[in-house]
Amino acid sequence: MLEDDADEQQLEAAALELRRHCLARAHRQADPKLKSPCAGTVARLPCGSRVSLGYERDLDVSALEQRGGEDYPTPPGWRSLRVLCRSGQAALACLLHLALSTARDGTLRTRHAGRYFETKALLDLWPRSVLPRVPAEASAFDVQDVDLLIGEPAACSGGFEVARPEALPRVRHVLLLDTTMSGPAVDLAPWFAHHDGAIAAVFRSGLKLDQAGLELANVGIVQLMVREGSGLDPEALAEKLRHIRGLTATGLTLDELGALSAPWFLDRDYFRRYTERLFAHNAALAQAIGRDSPVFEPDCHPCLVSETAPPAAFCALRLRDGDLAAHRRLLACVEHEVGRRGIVATKGGSFGFRGIRYELVEPNPEDGAPFLRAALGFRGGAGVAAMIELFGELARGNFTAGRDVHSLASAR
């Protein structure tokens, strides 16, 4: 454990220096190469692998796709392969193309069992005649089955929701699971128990939890699964997904491939150690806030919603009956206290989850309520303990030395 703020500042500086070193090594190979290289051009990645270069949109990234073991145990009766795309959203877009290309009549009755606003936005780009939607309110008793289910084991739209696969319609063709929020700590069995089709994929953004918090490159990670005995060839289906990736130019660039050749990327054991630690920090924060706070809503983290819920990399704090102005005052209060207490924390987005970050999320009203996102990150130390103490005080209504959220905001 770290004992003072100086240690945490030094670790933050060391992490950024390591990041600069990794990117510089990647760029040394990529920068001299043309985007339309001559025949026979080869690049050597920082990890030592060699890759032949053609058009970059068809770059062979098998050196990473074949690295390490499976991220999730393949269910009995299934085979799986890994495919990498340029982002989590690119992965989902390619998977939608793949799913539709295998549909018998060119349409897929679709249910989005989640809250991620960009997934909804991506689905809304498709005509309803191609991807007719089953309303989120429909239960397994209302709808017998769907062709395509896009599931999120834990979803956040201001507060957390935990999926109950047994309450969802059965899936007769393609199951897509977005595990960006919970990393490797997702039990696939309940989802596959309600899947009767031949194709499934577990996908996630690999920027958030897979890169030791260094944010080396955006990447989408797909574990494509095919049911044995279905008549589908897993290798052929994976190649089709890679073909779609090339046609849509949603593959990795040489810069990104080089940066992601860092040894901890797609190291399954490292992935689990990294996520377990930061998950534990955020669960501890949630327990300090609790379900009975007179200040915050009771669903700031999946562990407060269900004892069997998957973890999450942050807490989402909503004030009871609080409007946007009240949440802005809360942000001002937290910012004031972070400075006053000397906590090493950054106001901003929580990509990477290396250290402590907090921010106010202000979604469009149709996408959810405003909330304060607090992510305690991997690093630990005195800062994590101090943030847990701060939010515990806020949850009990103690806004420090008699100054409430409103007066803090007014004073700024």
N, C-alpha and C positions, 0 to 999 in steps of 0.2 A: 504494500500500500504506500501511496505517496503521502508525504507528511506536510508539505507546504506548497504555496502557490508557485514558487520559483521552480520547483520540480515539474509541475504541470506545464508551465510556460516553456521550459526546456524541452519537454517531450513533444509539445506541439511544434516547436521550431525544428526539432530533429525529424519529425514525420514529414514536414513540408520539404525539408532538404532531401530526404530519401525520395520523395515524389519527384522533385526536380531531377534527381540523378536518374531515376527510372525513365522519365520522359526523354531526357537528353540522349540516353542510349538508344531508345526506340527511334528517335528522329535522325540519329546519325546514319542509320540504314535507309530510312524512308526518304529523307530529303533529297538525296542525289538522284533518285529513281523517277523516271518519267511516268506519267499516268498511262501512257501508251508505250510501254517498254519494248525494246527490240527483242527478237526471238532469242531464247537462251538466257535471258536475264534472271539471275538468282539473287536473292537476299538472304543474309544470315540473321536470324532473330537473336536478341540478347540471351535467350535460353540455350542457344547453340543449334537449334533446328534450322534447316534451310528450306526456303520456299521459292518455287518457280513463279515468275511474274508474268501475267498477261494483263488483260483489262482488269482494273481493280475491282469492278463490281462482281467479278467471278473469282476473286482471290480465294485460294485454297486455305482454309483455316483448320484443316484436320489435325494439325499439330496440337491445337487446343481442344478440339472436339473429342479427341481420343485420350485426353489427359485424365489421369486419376480414375476413380471408380464412379459408380452411379451416385447421383445426389440423393435419390430416393430409392429404396428397395423396390425392384420391379415386382408387382403382384404376381402370384402364381398363375401360370397360363398366359403370360404376356412376355413380349420381348421389347427392349428399349434401346434407343440410340440418342446421342446428343447432337443438336444442331445449334449453332450460334448465329444470332442476328445483331444488328447494330444498336438495338435498344429493346426494352421490354415491349413498347408499343409496336415496334417493327415486327417483333416475334408474333404478337397477337394478330397483326394485319396479315402476315404470311400464313399463319395457321387458319385464319378465316378463308383465305383463298384456297388453301389445301382442302379444308372441309367442304367447301362448295364444289370443288372439282371432283369430289368423290360422291356427291349427292346424286341420287337416282334421277330426280326430276328438276335439279337445279335450284331447289329451295330447301331451306332448313328452318323448321319451327324452333325458335330460339328462346331461351330463358337466360337472363343475366342475374345470377344469384350473388349480388355484391353491390358495392356502392362507389367504386372508383369512377370518378367523373369522366376520365379520359376513355375508359372502356365504353361507357355509355355514348360518349361523343363519337367514338370510332364506329360503333354499331349504327348510330344514327346516320352515318354517311351512306349506308347501304339501303336500297329501296326496301320498303316493307314487303313488297311482293317476293323479294329474294330471301330476306331474313325476317319473316313474320314473327313478331315478338309476343311471348306469353307474359302477361302482366306480373309484376313482382308479387302482387298480393295473392296470386293464384297458388294454392297448395296442391299437394299430391292428390288430394281428394277432389279437386276441381279439374285437374288436367291429368289424363292418364300417362302421357309421355311427351317428350320433346325430342327433336332430332339433335339439337346442339344445346349443351349446357355450359355456360362460362361461370365457374364458381370461384368465390373468394372465401377461404376458411375463416378469416377474420376481416371484417370490413369496417371502415370508418367514414362517417359523414357528419362529423361533429361529436358524435359518441360512437362507441364500438358496438358492433353486432357480431354474433358468433353464428356461423352457418350450422344448420341441422340437416345434413344430407338426406336423412330418412324422411324428412318432411317435404322434400323437393320432388318434382316429377321425375320419373325414370327416364333414362337417356337411351335412345335407340340407335344413335349413330356416332357422335363425337362428344367427348368430354374434355373440356379445357379448364385447368386449374391454375389460377394465378396465386403463387406463393411468395410474392415479393415482400409482403408484410411480415411473414413468419418464418421465412427461410427454410431450414431443414426440419423444423419441429412441427411437421404436418403429418397426420396419420391419413394415408391414402385409402385405407381399407373401407371406411364408411362411404366414400364417394364411389369406389369401384363396385361396392355391393349393390348400387342402384344404377349401374351402367351395363346395358345389354349390347352396346355397339362394339365395333372392332377397332376403333381408333381413340386414343387418348393422348393428352400432352400436359405435362406440368411445366409451366413457364414462369419466368420472373425477370425483373430488371436485375442485372448483375452489377449495377453501379452501387447499390445501396449496402449490401451485406457481404459481398464477395471479394472485396479488394483491400482488406485491412484498413478501410476508411480513407484510402489515399485518392480515390476518385480518378484513377488513371485513364479510363475511357468508358464511354457509355457502351453497354452491351446487353443483349437479351439472350437468356439461356433457356433452351427448350430440351426437355427430356421427352422425346416422342415414343409412344408405346403402341404396339400393335398386338391384337389378340391372336394367339396361336390357333391354327385351324380355321382362320377366317378366310383364307385364300389370298390375303394381302401379303406382299413381300415387304418386310420392314425396311430393308436396305433400299428398295425401289421407292418406297414412300418417303424415306429421308432424302433421297436424291431429288425427288419431286419438290420437296420443301426447299432444298438448296437451289433448285432451278427457279422457283418462285422468288427466292431471296435475290438471285442474280438479276432477274427481269425487273424487279422493283428497286434495284440498287440499295438494298437494305442489309448488305453484308458489311463486315469489318473492313476498314482500310488497312494499309500496311503499317501506318503509324499506330493504329489501335491494336493490331495484331502484335506488334513489337512491344507495346506497353503492357499488354495483358499476358505476355509470356513471363511476367514476374512469377517466381516459384510458388507463391501462396495462392494465386488465382486458380480456382478449380481443384485445390487441395481439399478433399472432403473433410479430413480431420481438422485442418485449420479452420475451415468454414464453420464447423460445429463448435469449436472452442471459442471462436470470435463471437458467434451469435449467442451462445449460452451465457457468456459474461454480460453482454449488453442487455440481453433479455432480462437477466436477473436484476440488473440495476433499475430497469424501468418497472418491473414488477414490484420492487421494493418501494419505489415512488408511489405507485398505485395503492399499495397497502397503507402507506402513510396518509394518503388522502382519504381512502375508505369509501364505503357506500353511503355512510350516514352523515356526510359533511353538510352543514347548513349552507355552505357557499357553493359547492360544485355538484353537478349532476353525478349520478352514481355509476356511470358507464364509461369512465375515462380510460379504461384498459380492459382487455378481454378477461383477465383473471378476476375482475370484479363482476363479470357477467355470467361466467360459468366456470366451475371447478375443473372441467375437462377442456377448456378453451385452449387454442394454440396461443403462443406468446405474441408480443408485438414489440417493435423497436422504439416506440414512443408512447407517451400518454397524451390524450386529447381532453383538455379541460374546458368545460362549458359552465358558465355561471348559471345558477338556478334563476330562471326568469330574467336573464341578462340580455340586453340588446347589444348591438355593435358598439355603441358608445361605452357601455359598461365593460365590454371586453377590451376596448382600447385603454380604458383606465387600469384594468388588470395588467395589461402589458406594461404600462408605465410604472406600476407598482413593482412588478418583477424586475424590470430594468434598473429601477432605483435600488432595490435591495441587493441585486447581484453586484452592483458597484459598491454599495456601502459595506457589504460583507466580504468584498475582495474575492469573489468566486470567479474562477477562470471559466467563463461561459461566453458564447457568441450568440448575438441575435441574428438569426438567419435560418435558411433552410437546413434540413437535417440529413442531406445526402452524406453517405459514408458512415455516419454514426460513430465517429472516432472519439470525439470529445463531447462536451455539453453544448447543446444548442436549443434555442427557444425562439418561437415566432408566433405572430397572430395570423391565423388563416382566415381569410375573408372570402368564402366562396360565393358564387351567385346564389340568390335565395333558393332557386329550384334545385341546386346541387347540395344544399345542406346549410347548417347553422354555423356562425363563426365560432372558433375555438382557439385556445392557446395550445400549441403543440410544444411539449417539453420532451426532449430526447437526451437521456443521460449518457449514452454512448458507452464505448468499450473501456476507456482509459481508467475510470475509477478514481480512487484517492479522495483527498479532502473535499474536492469540489462536489463529488456525488453526494457525500454525506451532508454537505452544506445545502445543496439544492433540495434534498429530501426534507431537511429540517425546515427550510423556507416554505415549501409547499405544504408541509404538515401544519405550520402556523397559519398559512392562508386558508387551508381547509377548515380550520377551527374558528376562523373569523378574526384572527389576530393579525392586524396589518401593521404591527411594529410601532411602538412608542406612541400609540394613540392616533397615528395618522392612517386614515382609511384610504381606500383606492381612489375615491373621488378627490380628496385633497392632494394626493400625490399627483394626479393628472392635472389638476388645476394649477399646481405650482410650477409646472414645466413650461 
